[in-house]
Amino acid sequence: TTEENELESVAKAAEENELESATMTTEENELESVAKAAEENELESATMTTEENELKSVAKAAEENKLESATITTEENESESISKATEENELESVIIETEENELKSIT
């Protein structure tokens, strides 16, 4: 009877130990899974942030490029207008001078 009790106690202790070990292993696995998921999530977030920053940089560069192009075009147009106006004034001056000279010649 004492032997049976001892065997029962040992069996009971072993069973409790196995249950505890199984519970710990399950908890450890859950913690590992959570940690792994968190790590993957952080990596994904970091990748997304990097991609977003790269896209923002590209968008900003494109915008700056458009602004620069617009400025250059405006400057070119202004230069063309000034050149054209100058040219027209010079032609007008030549025409007026020629007409004045012709009138002087006639008189």
N, CA, C and O atoms as CSV, one atom per row, in Angstrom:
chain,resi,resn,atom,element,x,y,z
A,1,THR,N,N,0.841,-1.195,0.000
A,1,THR,CA,C,0.000,0.000,0.000
A,1,THR,C,C,0.879,1.249,0.000
A,1,THR,O,O,0.621,2.198,-0.741
A,2,THR,N,N,1.880,1.242,0.806
A,2,THR,CA,C,2.814,2.378,0.822
A,2,THR,C,C,3.469,2.506,-0.538
A,2,THR,O,O,3.656,3.605,-1.060
A,3,GLU,N,N,3.813,1.360,-1.097
A,3,GLU,CA,C,4.458,1.350,-2.403
A,3,GLU,C,C,3.499,1.891,-3.466
A,3,GLU,O,O,3.887,2.659,-4.346
A,4,GLU,N,N,2.225,1.464,-3.357
A,4,GLU,CA,C,1.214,1.945,-4.307
A,4,GLU,C,C,1.048,3.456,-4.181
A,4,GLU,O,O,0.963,4.174,-5.177
A,5,ASN,N,N,1.004,3.916,-2.941
A,5,ASN,CA,C,0.860,5.364,-2.697
A,5,ASN,C,C,2.044,6.128,-3.272
A,5,ASN,O,O,1.886,7.188,-3.878
A,6,GLU,N,N,3.231,5.570,-3.071
A,6,GLU,CA,C,4.433,6.217,-3.598
A,6,GLU,C,C,4.387,6.255,-5.126
A,6,GLU,O,O,4.705,7.262,-5.758
A,7,LEU,N,N,3.980,5.118,-5.691
A,7,LEU,CA,C,3.883,5.065,-7.164
A,7,LEU,C,C,2.842,6.053,-7.677
A,7,LEU,O,O,3.053,6.727,-8.686
A,8,GLU,N,N,1.724,6.131,-6.973
A,8,GLU,CA,C,0.667,7.083,-7.361
A,8,GLU,C,C,1.188,8.515,-7.258
A,8,GLU,O,O,0.951,9.349,-8.132
A,9,SER,N,N,1.905,8.771,-6.164
A,9,SER,CA,C,2.469,10.118,-5.969
A,9,SER,C,C,3.460,10.454,-7.075
A,9,SER,O,O,3.450,11.561,-7.612
A,10,VAL,N,N,4.304,9.505,-7.407
A,10,VAL,CA,C,5.292,9.722,-8.462
A,10,VAL,C,C,4.576,9.931,-9.787
A,10,VAL,O,O,4.920,10.831,-10.553
A,11,ALA,N,N,3.566,9.085,-10.055
A,11,ALA,CA,C,2.814,9.203,-11.311
A,11,ALA,C,C,2.107,10.552,-11.380
A,11,ALA,O,O,2.118,11.225,-12.410
A,12,LYS,N,N,1.487,10.932,-10.255
A,12,LYS,CA,C,0.772,12.206,-10.188
A,12,LYS,C,C,1.740,13.380,-10.401
A,12,LYS,O,O,1.449,14.314,-11.149
A,13,ALA,N,N,2.897,13.312,-9.727
A,13,ALA,CA,C,3.903,14.372,-9.860
A,13,ALA,C,C,4.404,14.452,-11.299
A,13,ALA,O,O,4.578,15.541,-11.847
A,14,ALA,N,N,4.633,13.285,-11.905
A,14,ALA,CA,C,5.116,13.245,-13.292
A,14,ALA,C,C,4.078,13.852,-14.226
A,14,ALA,O,O,4.407,14.620,-15.131
A,15,GLU,N,N,2.815,13.493,-13.990
A,15,GLU,CA,C,1.730,14.015,-14.828
A,15,GLU,C,C,1.632,15.535,-14.702
A,15,GLU,O,O,1.518,16.242,-15.703
A,16,GLU,N,N,1.676,16.031,-13.463
A,16,GLU,CA,C,1.621,17.481,-13.227
A,16,GLU,C,C,2.810,18.173,-13.887
A,16,GLU,O,O,2.677,19.250,-14.468
A,17,ASN,N,N,3.970,17.534,-13.786
A,17,ASN,CA,C,5.184,18.074,-14.384
A,17,ASN,C,C,5.044,18.148,-15.907
A,17,ASN,O,O,5.431,19.139,-16.527
A,18,GLU,N,N,4.487,17.089,-16.498
A,18,GLU,CA,C,4.278,17.082,-17.945
A,18,GLU,C,C,3.298,18.167,-18.363
A,18,GLU,O,O,3.500,18.862,-19.359
A,19,LEU,N,N,2.221,18.299,-17.573
A,19,LEU,CA,C,1.223,19.337,-17.884
A,19,LEU,C,C,1.856,20.722,-17.800
A,19,LEU,O,O,1.621,21.582,-18.649
A,20,GLU,N,N,2.660,20.920,-16.762
A,20,GLU,CA,C,3.337,22.201,-16.584
A,20,GLU,C,C,4.302,22.455,-17.747
A,20,GLU,O,O,4.364,23.558,-18.291
A,21,SER,N,N,5.051,21.411,-18.113
A,21,SER,CA,C,5.990,21.544,-19.231
A,21,SER,C,C,5.249,21.846,-20.523
A,21,SER,O,O,5.678,22.686,-21.314
A,22,ALA,N,N,4.123,21.148,-20.734
A,22,ALA,CA,C,3.337,21.372,-21.954
A,22,ALA,C,C,2.801,22.797,-21.975
A,22,ALA,O,O,2.820,23.458,-23.013
A,23,THR,N,N,2.320,23.272,-20.822
A,23,THR,CA,C,1.792,24.636,-20.725
A,23,THR,C,C,2.898,25.642,-21.006
A,23,THR,O,O,2.700,26.604,-21.748
A,24,MET,N,N,4.067,25.414,-20.409
A,24,MET,CA,C,5.185,26.334,-20.611
A,24,MET,C,C,5.607,26.361,-22.077
A,24,MET,O,O,5.868,27.418,-22.651
A,25,THR,N,N,5.665,25.165,-22.664
A,25,THR,CA,C,6.061,25.094,-24.070
A,25,THR,C,C,5.051,25.843,-24.941
A,25,THR,O,O,5.435,26.581,-25.849
A,26,THR,N,N,3.776,25.652,-24.665
A,26,THR,CA,C,2.731,26.355,-25.424
A,26,THR,C,C,2.880,27.855,-25.259
A,26,THR,O,O,2.831,28.601,-26.237
A,27,GLU,N,N,3.062,28.301,-24.012
A,27,GLU,CA,C,3.235,29.732,-23.756
A,27,GLU,C,C,4.483,30.274,-24.453
A,27,GLU,O,O,4.464,31.355,-25.043
A,28,GLU,N,N,5.581,29.490,-24.372
A,28,GLU,CA,C,6.813,29.914,-25.040
A,28,GLU,C,C,6.590,30.045,-26.538
A,28,GLU,O,O,7.031,31.009,-27.164
A,29,ASN,N,N,5.894,29.052,-27.106
A,29,ASN,CA,C,5.609,29.101,-28.546
A,29,ASN,C,C,4.745,30.301,-28.911
A,29,ASN,O,O,4.969,30.966,-29.922
A,30,GLU,N,N,3.742,30.564,-28.055
A,30,GLU,CA,C,2.882,31.727,-28.303
A,30,GLU,C,C,3.691,33.016,-28.221
A,30,GLU,O,O,3.537,33.908,-29.056
A,31,LEU,N,N,4.548,33.109,-27.215
A,31,LEU,CA,C,5.390,34.300,-27.061
A,31,LEU,C,C,6.323,34.456,-28.255
A,31,LEU,O,O,6.514,35.560,-28.765
A,32,GLU,N,N,6.906,33.335,-28.699
A,32,GLU,CA,C,7.794,33.373,-29.865
A,32,GLU,C,C,7.023,33.835,-31.100
A,32,GLU,O,O,7.508,34.649,-31.886
A,33,SER,N,N,5.799,33.293,-31.253
A,33,SER,CA,C,4.970,33.683,-32.403
A,33,SER,C,C,4.643,35.170,-32.361
A,33,SER,O,O,4.707,35.866,-33.375
A,34,VAL,N,N,4.289,35.641,-31.167
A,34,VAL,CA,C,3.973,37.066,-31.003
A,34,VAL,C,C,5.203,37.909,-31.312
A,34,VAL,O,O,5.121,38.915,-32.016
A,35,ALA,N,N,6.359,37.480,-30.768
A,35,ALA,CA,C,7.599,38.223,-30.997
A,35,ALA,C,C,7.942,38.240,-32.486
A,35,ALA,O,O,8.340,39.267,-33.036
A,36,LYS,N,N,7.779,37.078,-33.126
A,36,LYS,CA,C,8.096,36.973,-34.554
A,36,LYS,C,C,7.156,37.864,-35.373
A,36,LYS,O,O,7.588,38.577,-36.278
A,37,ALA,N,N,5.858,37.808,-35.034
A,37,ALA,CA,C,4.876,38.635,-35.746
A,37,ALA,C,C,5.187,40.112,-35.557
A,37,ALA,O,O,5.100,40.903,-36.496
A,38,ALA,N,N,5.556,40.477,-34.316
A,38,ALA,CA,C,5.889,41.881,-34.032
A,38,ALA,C,C,7.096,42.312,-34.845
A,38,ALA,O,O,7.121,43.402,-35.416
A,39,GLU,N,N,8.104,41.436,-34.891
A,39,GLU,CA,C,9.322,41.744,-35.635
A,39,GLU,C,C,9.015,41.916,-37.128
A,39,GLU,O,O,9.480,42.860,-37.768
A,40,GLU,N,N,8.217,40.975,-37.671
A,40,GLU,CA,C,7.838,41.058,-39.091
A,40,GLU,C,C,7.063,42.344,-39.347
A,40,GLU,O,O,7.257,43.012,-40.363
A,41,ASN,N,N,6.179,42.680,-38.405
A,41,ASN,CA,C,5.376,43.896,-38.534
A,41,ASN,C,C,6.272,45.131,-38.537
A,41,ASN,O,O,6.071,46.053,-39.328
A,42,GLU,N,N,7.267,45.141,-37.644
A,42,GLU,CA,C,8.208,46.264,-37.586
A,42,GLU,C,C,8.987,46.377,-38.887
A,42,GLU,O,O,9.191,47.470,-39.416
A,43,LEU,N,N,9.425,45.206,-39.401
A,43,LEU,CA,C,10.176,45.221,-40.660
A,43,LEU,C,C,9.298,45.735,-41.790
A,43,LEU,O,O,9.735,46.526,-42.625
A,44,GLU,N,N,8.036,45.266,-41.802
A,44,GLU,CA,C,7.099,45.711,-42.838
A,44,GLU,C,C,6.858,47.212,-42.722
A,44,GLU,O,O,6.841,47.932,-43.720
A,45,SER,N,N,6.672,47.672,-41.474
A,45,SER,CA,C,6.459,49.104,-41.247
A,45,SER,C,C,7.666,49.906,-41.702
A,45,SER,O,O,7.531,50.951,-42.338
A,46,ALA,N,N,8.859,49.398,-41.365
A,46,ALA,CA,C,10.085,50.098,-41.749
A,46,ALA,C,C,10.202,50.147,-43.268
A,46,ALA,O,O,10.567,51.172,-43.844
A,47,THR,N,N,9.885,49.013,-43.910
A,47,THR,CA,C,9.948,48.966,-45.376
A,47,THR,C,C,8.947,49.929,-45.968
A,47,THR,O,O,9.266,50.672,-46.896
A,48,MET,N,N,7.719,49.921,-45.430
A,48,MET,CA,C,6.684,50.817,-45.941
A,48,MET,C,C,7.092,52.276,-45.761
A,48,MET,O,O,6.930,53.096,-46.665
A,49,THR,N,N,7.624,52.584,-44.578
A,49,THR,CA,C,8.044,53.966,-44.317
A,49,THR,C,C,9.132,54.375,-45.294
A,49,THR,O,O,9.102,55.480,-45.837
A,50,THR,N,N,10.099,53.481,-45.518
A,50,THR,CA,C,11.181,53.781,-46.457
A,50,THR,C,C,10.611,54.016,-47.845
A,50,THR,O,O,10.978,54.975,-48.523
A,51,GLU,N,N,9.694,53.119,-48.272
A,51,GLU,CA,C,9.084,53.273,-49.592
A,51,GLU,C,C,8.297,54.571,-49.679
A,51,GLU,O,O,8.362,55.276,-50.686
A,52,GLU,N,N,7.540,54.892,-48.603
A,52,GLU,CA,C,6.768,56.136,-48.593
A,52,GLU,C,C,7.706,57.335,-48.698
A,52,GLU,O,O,7.438,58.280,-49.440
A,53,ASN,N,N,8.814,57.287,-47.945
A,53,ASN,CA,C,9.770,58.391,-47.991
A,53,ASN,C,C,10.379,58.526,-49.379
A,53,ASN,O,O,10.557,59.633,-49.886
A,54,GLU,N,N,10.700,57.370,-49.995
A,54,GLU,CA,C,11.261,57.415,-51.344
A,54,GLU,C,C,10.249,58.007,-52.314
A,54,GLU,O,O,10.599,58.823,-53.166
A,55,LEU,N,N,8.992,57.593,-52.182
A,55,LEU,CA,C,7.945,58.132,-53.068
A,55,LEU,C,C,7.768,59.631,-52.852
A,55,LEU,O,O,7.609,60.396,-53.803
A,56,LYS,N,N,7.797,60.040,-51.571
A,56,LYS,CA,C,7.678,61.465,-51.270
A,56,LYS,C,C,8.839,62.239,-51.888
A,56,LYS,O,O,8.655,63.314,-52.459
A,57,SER,N,N,10.054,61.662,-51.760
A,57,SER,CA,C,11.237,62.321,-52.327
A,57,SER,C,C,11.102,62.451,-53.838
A,57,SER,O,O,11.405,63.497,-54.413
A,58,VAL,N,N,10.645,61.378,-54.470
A,58,VAL,CA,C,10.468,61.407,-55.926
A,58,VAL,C,C,9.429,62.456,-56.299
A,58,VAL,O,O,9.624,63.234,-57.233
A,59,ALA,N,N,8.317,62.469,-55.557
A,59,ALA,CA,C,7.252,63.440,-55.833
A,59,ALA,C,C,7.765,64.859,-55.652
A,59,ALA,O,O,7.482,65.738,-56.466
A,60,LYS,N,N,8.525,65.082,-54.574
A,60,LYS,CA,C,9.071,66.410,-54.293
A,60,LYS,C,C,10.037,66.840,-55.400
A,60,LYS,O,O,10.004,67.973,-55.880
A,61,ALA,N,N,10.902,65.888,-55.790
A,61,ALA,CA,C,11.864,66.194,-56.858
A,61,ALA,C,C,11.129,66.520,-58.153
A,61,ALA,O,O,11.504,67.450,-58.868
A,62,ALA,N,N,10.083,65.754,-58.453
A,62,ALA,CA,C,9.303,65.998,-59.670
A,62,ALA,C,C,8.648,67.374,-59.617
A,62,ALA,O,O,8.626,68.109,-60.604
A,63,GLU,N,N,8.118,67.703,-58.442
A,63,GLU,CA,C,7.463,69.002,-58.264
A,63,GLU,C,C,8.473,70.141,-58.446
A,63,GLU,O,O,8.204,71.125,-59.134
A,64,GLU,N,N,9.641,69.983,-57.813
A,64,GLU,CA,C,10.687,71.004,-57.936
A,64,GLU,C,C,11.127,71.132,-59.384
A,64,GLU,O,O,11.376,72.234,-59.874
A,65,ASN,N,N,11.220,69.996,-60.062
A,65,ASN,CA,C,11.612,69.986,-61.464
A,65,ASN,C,C,10.579,70.729,-62.315
A,65,ASN,O,O,10.934,71.493,-63.213
A,66,LYS,N,N,9.294,70.494,-62.019
A,66,LYS,CA,C,8.229,71.184,-62.756
A,66,LYS,C,C,8.317,72.684,-62.530
A,66,LYS,O,O,8.195,73.480,-63.462
A,67,LEU,N,N,8.534,73.058,-61.255
A,67,LEU,CA,C,8.642,74.484,-60.934
A,67,LEU,C,C,9.832,75.104,-61.654
A,67,LEU,O,O,9.744,76.208,-62.190
A,68,GLU,N,N,10.951,74.374,-61.658
A,68,GLU,CA,C,12.147,74.866,-62.331
A,68,GLU,C,C,11.878,75.005,-63.830
A,68,GLU,O,O,12.262,75.999,-64.447
A,69,SER,N,N,11.220,74.006,-64.406
A,69,SER,CA,C,10.890,74.052,-65.831
A,69,SER,C,C,9.976,75.234,-66.138
A,69,SER,O,O,10.152,75.933,-67.137
A,70,ALA,N,N,8.995,75.443,-65.260
A,70,ALA,CA,C,8.067,76.558,-65.462
A,70,ALA,C,C,8.815,77.884,-65.410
A,70,ALA,O,O,8.561,78.783,-66.211
A,71,THR,N,N,9.746,77.997,-64.452
A,71,THR,CA,C,10.538,79.226,-64.319
A,71,THR,C,C,11.379,79.446,-65.568
A,71,THR,O,O,11.426,80.550,-66.111
A,72,ILE,N,N,12.042,78.382,-66.019
A,72,ILE,CA,C,12.891,78.491,-67.214
A,72,ILE,C,C,12.047,78.901,-68.417
A,72,ILE,O,O,12.438,79.774,-69.191
A,73,THR,N,N,10.878,78.259,-68.569
A,73,THR,CA,C,10.001,78.602,-69.696
A,73,THR,C,C,9.561,80.053,-69.619
A,73,THR,O,O,9.558,80.763,-70.624
A,74,THR,N,N,9.188,80.492,-68.420
A,74,THR,CA,C,8.777,81.889,-68.234
A,74,THR,C,C,9.918,82.821,-68.606
A,74,THR,O,O,9.714,83.802,-69.321
A,75,GLU,N,N,11.110,82.524,-68.128
A,75,GLU,CA,C,12.276,83.359,-68.434
A,75,GLU,C,C,12.555,83.370,-69.932
A,75,GLU,O,O,12.860,84.413,-70.510
A,76,GLU,N,N,12.447,82.195,-70.555
A,76,GLU,CA,C,12.670,82.122,-72.005
A,76,GLU,C,C,11.632,82.962,-72.737
A,76,GLU,O,O,11.954,83.693,-73.673
A,77,ASN,N,N,10.375,82.847,-72.295
A,77,ASN,CA,C,9.312,83.626,-72.939
A,77,ASN,C,C,9.531,85.122,-72.768
A,77,ASN,O,O,9.323,85.902,-73.697
A,78,GLU,N,N,9.955,85.513,-71.568
A,78,GLU,CA,C,10.227,86.929,-71.327
A,78,GLU,C,C,11.376,87.404,-72.218
A,78,GLU,O,O,11.305,88.479,-72.814
A,79,SER,N,N,12.430,86.598,-72.302
A,79,SER,CA,C,13.577,86.953,-73.148
A,79,SER,C,C,13.146,87.081,-74.601
A,79,SER,O,O,13.550,88.008,-75.303
A,80,GLU,N,N,12.317,86.133,-75.044
A,80,GLU,CA,C,11.828,86.175,-76.427
A,80,GLU,C,C,10.999,87.434,-76.665
A,80,GLU,O,O,11.136,88.103,-77.689
A,81,SER,N,N,10.131,87.743,-75.690
A,81,SER,CA,C,9.286,88.941,-75.827
A,81,SER,C,C,10.134,90.203,-75.905
A,81,SER,O,O,9.882,91.094,-76.716
A,82,ILE,N,N,11.148,90.256,-75.040
A,82,ILE,CA,C,12.034,91.426,-75.029
A,82,ILE,C,C,12.779,91.524,-76.365
A,82,ILE,O,O,12.873,92.602,-76.951
A,83,SER,N,N,13.302,90.400,-76.835
A,83,SER,CA,C,14.025,90.398,-78.115
A,83,SER,C,C,13.107,90.833,-79.254
A,83,SER,O,O,13.481,91.635,-80.110
A,84,LYS,N,N,11.897,90.280,-79.238
A,84,LYS,CA,C,10.945,90.597,-80.305
A,84,LYS,C,C,10.586,92.087,-80.276
A,84,LYS,O,O,10.557,92.755,-81.310
A,85,ALA,N,N,10.314,92.591,-79.068
A,85,ALA,CA,C,9.960,94.002,-78.926
A,85,ALA,C,C,11.106,94.893,-79.381
A,85,ALA,O,O,10.896,95.892,-80.068
A,86,THR,N,N,12.317,94.519,-78.991
A,86,THR,CA,C,13.509,95.286,-79.383
A,86,THR,C,C,13.654,95.286,-80.896
A,86,THR,O,O,13.907,96.320,-81.515
A,87,GLU,N,N,13.489,94.102,-81.476
A,87,GLU,CA,C,13.608,93.958,-82.924
A,87,GLU,C,C,12.555,94.808,-83.641
A,87,GLU,O,O,12.857,95.495,-84.617
A,88,GLU,N,N,11.314,94.752,-83.141
A,88,GLU,CA,C,10.230,95.539,-83.749
A,88,GLU,C,C,10.527,97.031,-83.649
A,88,GLU,O,O,10.308,97.786,-84.596
A,89,ASN,N,N,11.037,97.448,-82.470
A,89,ASN,CA,C,11.373,98.869,-82.285
A,89,ASN,C,C,12.477,99.295,-83.242
A,89,ASN,O,O,12.421,100.379,-83.823
A,90,GLU,N,N,13.473,98.444,-83.401
A,90,GLU,CA,C,14.580,98.763,-84.307
A,90,GLU,C,C,14.061,98.883,-85.739
A,90,GLU,O,O,14.433,99.801,-86.470
A,91,LEU,N,N,13.197,97.942,-86.128
A,91,LEU,CA,C,12.638,97.984,-87.491
A,91,LEU,C,C,11.804,99.248,-87.687
A,91,LEU,O,O,11.873,99.916,-88.719
A,92,GLU,N,N,11.026,99.542,-86.674
A,92,GLU,CA,C,10.182,100.740,-86.742
A,92,GLU,C,C,11.055,101.990,-86.874
A,92,GLU,O,O,10.768,102.885,-87.668
A,93,SER,N,N,12.125,102.031,-86.079
A,93,SER,CA,C,13.042,103.170,-86.134
A,93,SER,C,C,13.655,103.300,-87.522
A,93,SER,O,O,13.758,104.400,-88.063
A,94,VAL,N,N,14.060,102.172,-88.092
A,94,VAL,CA,C,14.657,102.188,-89.427
A,94,VAL,C,C,13.637,102.684,-90.440
A,94,VAL,O,O,13.961,103.506,-91.297
A,95,ILE,N,N,12.407,102.192,-90.348
A,95,ILE,CA,C,11.352,102.605,-91.281
A,95,ILE,C,C,11.095,104.101,-91.145
A,95,ILE,O,O,11.003,104.818,-92.141
A,96,ILE,N,N,10.979,104.565,-89.902
A,96,ILE,CA,C,10.728,106.000,-89.670
A,96,ILE,C,C,11.883,106.823,-90.233
A,96,ILE,O,O,11.654,107.828,-90.907
A,97,GLU,N,N,13.108,106.411,-89.967
A,97,GLU,CA,C,14.283,107.142,-90.471
A,97,GLU,C,C,14.263,107.176,-91.994
A,97,GLU,O,O,14.503,108.215,-92.607
A,98,THR,N,N,13.977,106.039,-92.587
A,98,THR,CA,C,13.945,105.957,-94.054
A,98,THR,C,C,12.887,106.900,-94.600
A,98,THR,O,O,13.124,107.642,-95.553
A,99,GLU,N,N,11.720,106.857,-93.982
A,99,GLU,CA,C,10.640,107.745,-94.443
A,99,GLU,C,C,11.041,109.212,-94.284
A,99,GLU,O,O,10.800,110.028,-95.174
A,100,GLU,N,N,11.654,109.540,-93.147
A,100,GLU,CA,C,12.081,110.930,-92.921
A,100,GLU,C,C,13.116,111.341,-93.967
A,100,GLU,O,O,13.073,112.443,-94.514
A,101,ASN,N,N,14.051,110.415,-94.228
A,101,ASN,CA,C,15.082,110.703,-95.234
A,101,ASN,C,C,14.459,110.901,-96.619
A,101,ASN,O,O,14.871,111.780,-97.375
A,102,GLU,N,N,13.472,110.080,-96.935
A,102,GLU,CA,C,12.812,110.207,-98.247
A,102,GLU,C,C,12.080,111.558,-98.321
A,102,GLU,O,O,12.121,112.258,-99.333
A,103,LEU,N,N,11.409,111.894,-97.206
A,103,LEU,CA,C,10.703,113.172,-97.196
A,103,LEU,C,C,11.697,114.322,-97.348
A,103,LEU,O,O,11.430,115.281,-98.072
A,104,LYS,N,N,12.828,114.234,-96.677
A,104,LYS,CA,C,13.846,115.279,-96.780
A,104,LYS,C,C,14.370,115.374,-98.206
A,104,LYS,O,O,14.609,116.453,-98.747
A,105,SER,N,N,14.538,114.178,-98.791
A,105,SER,CA,C,15.043,114.163,-100.177
A,105,SER,C,C,14.039,114.844,-101.117
A,105,SER,O,O,14.411,115.592,-102.021
A,106,ILE,N,N,12.792,114.567,-100.878
A,106,ILE,CA,C,11.757,115.148,-101.760
A,106,ILE,C,C,11.736,116.656,-101.571
A,106,ILE,O,O,11.590,117.400,-102.541
A,107,THR,N,N,11.878,117.108,-100.351
A,107,THR,CA,C,11.830,118.533,-100.088
A,107,THR,C,C,13.147,119.107,-100.505
A,107,THR,O,O,13.362,120.313,-100.382
